[in-house]
C-alpha cells in the first residue's frame, strides 16, 4: 500500500480502512476518490477497470464515491486516497493556495454541457430572475456546481441563497419535498423528469459564456503519490485516456455504463452523445484557466491570482 489510512471519523473512513486490508501489489494499487457516482464522466475509472483496460497497464484501483468535491478534496489532502477525479478547478486552486499537498494531473471536464438547475413543474420560478429570496442547490463546497451556482446568481443580479445539498439524488428529494427551491443535477439524474415535464430546467452551467470552453473539473493527485509513485500515475493517465477512447468507440461501453448507472442503454447513449462530447473529456486539454482563476478570485475561492511561479508549480505535474 502507498500509505495507511488516517482515521476520519466517518462511515466512509471505515470503508476505506476495510478496503486497505485487501492484498495488492504496492506499486500497482491506487486509491481513487470520485464525486457523484453514476455520472458518465465520473464512471471512467470503474468502467475502465471492468473492461480490463487499467489492468493491462498494471493498475488496480479501489474507488470511493463521495457526495461532492468538498469530501473528495478532504480525502486527498489527508492522504487517505492517491487520486481524486472530476473535481472543480476552483476547489483545487483553493486547496493549493492554502498549501495543501495536491496538484492537478489532467483535465476531467472542459465546458459546461452537463450540469443544470431545475424546479418542480408547479413552481412559480421560470428563470433565476424570478428567484429572489429563494434557495439554489449545489453539491459541495469547491465543486464545479458550487462555482456555477455562484456565478449564475451573480449573473442574474438577484439575491438567491446558494446551499450545499449533496448528491444529485439527495438534492432531488429535498427539492420535491420543498426544502430547497432550485435543485442541481447532472445526467443521468433527473433527465427523465425533465423530459416528462415533472420538473423544469431553468438554467445550465453553459449559460455562463466563460464556462463553455473552460476546464471546469480536473483530476488531481496527492503530492506524496506524485513524488514517490509518479510512474504509477503516468500509467493511470494512459489507461484513463484509453478508457475514454473505448467508451466512445465500443458498443460494449454503453452496456457497461448502463449496468453501472442502472439505466437503459438507450438512456446511456443519449447521456453520452448529448451531454458529454468526447473532446470535453480529453485529459490533455487545458483551456480557460485565466477565466477560472478570475472566477475563483471574484467568488472568494482564492485571495488573489496566482503568480507565474505559483502557476508553474500548480501545473508542474499536469499530464507529465
C-alpha positions, 0 to 999 in steps of 0.5 A, a space after each residue: 500500500 502507498 500509505 495507511 489510512 488516517 482515521 476520519 471519523 466517518 462511515 466512509 473512513 471505515 470503508 476505506 480502512 476495510 478496503 486497505 486490508 485487501 492484498 495488492 501489489 504496492 506499486 500497482 494499487 491506487 486509491 481513487 476518490 470520485 464525486 457523484 457516482 453514476 455520472 458518465 464522466 465520473 464512471 471512467 475509472 470503474 468502467 475502465 477497470 471492468 473492461 480490463 483496460 487499467 489492468 493491462 497497464 498494471 493498475 488496480 484501483 479501489 474507488 470511493 464515491 463521495 457526495 461532492 468535491 468538498 469530501 473528495 478534496 478532504 480525502 486527498 489532502 489527508 492522504 487517505 486516497 492517491 487520486 481524486 477525479 472530476 473535481 472543480 478547478 476552483 476547489 483545487 486552486 483553493 486547496 493549493 493556495 492554502 498549501 495543501 499537498 495536491 496538484 492537478 494531473 489532467 483535465 476531467 471536464 472542459 465546458 459546461 454541457 452537463 450540469 443544470 438547475 431545475 424546479 418542480 413543474 408547479 413552481 412559480 420560478 421560470 428563470 433565476 430572475 424570478 428567484 429572489 429570496 429563494 434557495 439554489 442547490 449545489 453539491 459541495 463546497 469547491 465543486 464545479 456546481 458550487 462555482 456555477 451556482 455562484 456565478 449564475 446568481 451573480 449573473 442574474 443580479 438577484 439575491 438567491 441563497 446558494 446551499 450545499 445539498 449533496 448528491 444529485 439524488 439527495 438534492 432531488 428529494 429535498 427539492 420535491 419535498 420543498 426544502 430547497 427551491 432550485 435543485 442541481 443535477 447532472 445526467 443521468 439524474 433527473 433527465 427523465 423528469 425533465 423530459 416528462 415535464 415533472 420538473 423544469 430546467 431553468 438554467 445550465 452551467 453553459 449559460 455562463 459564456 466563460 464556462 463553455 470552453 473552460 476546464 471546469 473539473 480536473 483530476 488531481 493527485 496527492 503530492 506524496 503519490 506524485 513524488 514517490 509513485 509518479 510512474 504509477 500515475 503516468 500509467 493511470 493517465 494512459 489507461 484513463 485516456 484509453 478508457 475514454 477512447 473505448 467508451 466512445 468507440 465500443 458498443 460494449 461501453 454503453 452496456 457497461 455504463 448502463 449496468 453501472 448507472 442502472 439505466 437503459 442503454 438507450 438512456 446511456 447513449 443519449 447521456 453520452 452523445 448529448 451531454 458529454 462530447 468526447 473532446 470535453 473529456 480529453 485529459 490533455 486539454 487545458 483551456 480557460 484557466 485565466 477565466 477560472 482563476 478570475 472566477 475563483 478570485 471574484 467568488 472568494 475561492 482564492 485571495 488573489 491570482 496566482 503568480 507565474 511561479 505559483 502557476 508553474 508549480 500548480 501545473 508542474 505535474 499536469 499530464 507529465 
